[in-house]
Amino acid sequence: MTSEESIRVLSIASALYYTRLASRLSYKSNERHLIKPKPVSSFSAIVNDTAANINVTESGGKLLISVDGAEPVEYPSPNVSESVIHFNDDIVQPIKLTNESVSIQFEGSVFTVSILPSKARELEKLMPEKPKEDLAGKLISPMPGTVISVDVAVGDMVAAGQTCAVVEAMKMQNALSVSRDGKVKAIHVADGEKVADGDLLIELE
């Protein structure tokens, strides 16, 4: 992924995160008026090896998103419940939104952006680091869906970035690739099988 594509992914993820945060803060007053407090607008976002500080402001129903202090780019305010969203020239499929991350399909690949309010990210640095499970040799489903194909067999040698399985979610097919070279040790799913978010699909030795 190029630097320019990383910025677009970070911007889109921030727009989704901000919109979800804003909707969760909204409430109705005793007089039945809809109250929309302004959410946090400064975020720290990371995708792959690219980290950025993001600032989001609302203007006329649009979102103005600035990455690392650059000139803001205008994006439409998204409806996070839609299965496919148009962000200017990009067509994106939201996969999963949580309090700490946003997963999207962008140009045929699934990316998970770690995103937190900037203050929370600063506090996170003070917390003891939890031991992380080594997932380099595992292909995990990033969304619930149906396995369309498993493109490798036990014993096959695979290369980093190679597509090893395809999972369909919300009528869109997602090619899933391994993150390192290796030999296929085990396959835990078959064509047509339903999988959940986080299910183990393939293991490497």
C-alpha positions in Angstrom: 0.0 0.0 0.0 1.4 3.4 -1.0 1.7 6.4 1.4 -1.1 8.1 -0.4 -3.4 5.0 -0.1 -2.5 4.8 3.7 -3.6 8.3 4.2 -6.9 7.6 2.4 -7.5 4.5 4.6 -6.6 6.4 7.8 -9.0 9.2 6.7 -11.9 6.9 5.9 -11.4 4.9 9.1 -11.4 8.2 11.1 -14.6 9.3 9.4 -16.3 6.1 10.3 -15.0 6.1 13.9 -16.0 9.8 14.4 -19.5 9.2 13.1 -20.0 6.1 15.2 -18.8 8.0 18.3 -21.1 10.9 17.5 -24.1 8.6 17.1 -23.4 6.9 20.5 -23.3 10.3 22.3 -26.7 11.5 20.9 -29.7 11.4 23.2 -33.2 12.8 23.5 -33.9 15.4 26.2 -37.0 15.4 28.4 -38.6 17.7 25.8 -37.9 15.0 23.2 -35.3 17.2 21.4 -32.4 15.3 19.9 -29.2 16.4 21.6 -25.9 15.8 19.7 -22.9 16.6 21.9 -19.7 17.1 19.8 -17.5 14.1 20.2 -13.7 14.1 20.5 -12.2 15.3 17.2 -8.5 14.4 17.6 -7.4 10.9 17.0 -4.3 8.7 16.8 -4.6 6.1 14.0 -2.3 3.4 12.8 -2.5 1.1 9.8 0.3 -1.4 8.9 3.5 0.7 9.7 1.9 4.1 9.1 0.8 6.2 12.1 -0.8 9.6 11.9 -2.6 12.2 14.0 -6.1 12.9 12.6 -8.3 15.9 13.2 -12.0 15.7 12.2 -14.4 18.7 12.1 -18.0 18.9 10.8 -19.1 21.5 8.3 -22.4 21.7 6.5 -23.1 18.0 6.9 -19.6 17.1 5.7 -16.5 16.0 7.5 -13.2 17.9 7.1 -10.3 15.5 7.8 -6.7 16.6 8.3 -3.9 14.1 8.5 -0.8 15.2 10.4 -1.7 18.9 10.0 -2.1 18.8 6.3 -4.8 20.7 4.4 -8.2 19.2 5.3 -9.9 17.0 2.8 -13.7 17.0 2.6 -15.6 13.7 3.0 -19.3 12.9 3.1 -20.6 12.1 6.6 -21.1 8.4 6.3 -24.0 6.2 7.4 -22.1 3.5 9.3 -25.0 1.0 8.9 -24.6 0.8 5.1 -22.8 -2.2 3.7 -21.1 -0.1 1.0 -20.1 3.5 1.4 -18.8 6.0 -1.2 -16.0 8.2 0.1 -15.4 10.6 -2.8 -13.7 8.4 -5.4 -13.3 5.4 -3.1 -15.9 2.7 -2.5 -15.5 1.1 0.9 -17.1 -1.8 2.7 -17.1 -1.3 6.5 -16.3 -4.7 8.1 -16.1 -4.0 11.8 -16.1 -1.0 14.1 -15.1 -1.2 17.7 -13.9 1.2 20.4 -10.3 0.7 19.4 -10.3 -0.2 15.7 -12.0 0.1 12.3 -11.8 -2.7 9.7 -12.7 -1.9 6.1 -12.3 -3.4 2.7 -10.4 -1.0 0.5 -9.6 -1.7 -3.1 -10.1 -5.4 -2.6 -8.1 -5.9 0.6 -9.1 -5.8 4.2 -7.3 -3.3 6.5 -7.7 -2.9 10.2 -6.9 0.6 11.6 -6.0 0.9 15.2 -7.6 4.2 16.3 -8.1 6.0 19.6 -8.7 9.5 20.8 -5.3 11.2 21.0 -5.6 11.5 24.8 -6.4 7.9 25.2 -3.4 6.9 23.0 -1.1 9.0 25.3 -2.5 7.2 28.4 -2.2 3.8 26.6 1.6 4.3 26.4 1.7 4.4 30.3 -0.1 1.1 30.6 1.9 -2.2 31.0 2.0 -3.8 27.6 0.1 -7.1 27.3 1.9 -10.0 25.8 0.8 -10.3 22.1 -0.1 -13.6 20.5 2.1 -14.3 17.5 -0.4 -14.4 14.6 2.2 -14.2 11.8 1.7 -17.9 11.0 -2.1 -17.8 11.2 -4.7 -16.6 8.7 -7.7 -15.3 10.7 -11.0 -14.3 9.3 -11.5 -10.5 9.8 -15.3 -10.8 9.5 -18.2 -13.2 9.7 -19.1 -14.7 6.3 -18.9 -17.8 4.0 -15.8 -19.4 2.8 -15.9 -19.2 -1.0 -12.6 -21.0 -1.6 -9.5 -22.3 0.1 -6.7 -21.9 -2.4 -3.9 -23.9 -0.8 -3.4 -27.4 0.6 -1.5 -28.8 3.5 2.2 -29.0 2.6 2.1 -26.1 0.1 4.7 -23.4 0.3 3.2 -19.9 0.4 4.7 -16.4 0.2 3.9 -13.3 2.2 0.9 -11.5 0.6 -0.3 -14.6 -1.3 -4.1 -15.1 -1.3 -4.9 -18.3 0.5 -8.6 -18.1 1.0 -11.6 -16.0 -0.1 -14.5 -15.2 2.3 -17.7 -13.6 1.2 -19.4 -11.1 3.5 -22.3 -8.8 2.6 -22.2 -10.0 -1.0 -18.6 -8.9 -1.4 -15.7 -11.3 -1.8 -12.6 -10.7 0.3 -9.3 -12.2 -0.6 -7.3 -13.1 2.5 -3.5 -13.4 2.4 -0.8 -14.6 4.7 1.6 -12.2 6.3 4.8 -14.3 6.0 6.4 -17.1 3.9 5.9 -20.6 5.2 4.6 -24.1 4.7 0.9 -24.8 5.3 0.5 -26.9 8.4 -3.2 -27.1 8.8 -6.5 -25.9 7.2 -9.4 -25.5 9.5 -12.2 -24.6 7.1 -13.7 -25.9 3.8 -15.5 -24.3 0.9 -19.0 -23.2 1.8 -18.4 -23.2 5.5 -19.7 -20.3 7.7 -17.0 -18.5 9.7 -17.2 -15.9 12.5 -15.0 -12.9 13.0 -11.7 -14.1 14.5 -12.0 -17.7 13.3 -8.7 -19.5 12.5 -8.7 -20.5 8.8 -5.2 -21.6 8.0 -2.0 -22.3 10.0 1.6 -22.2 8.8 4.5 -24.2 10.3 
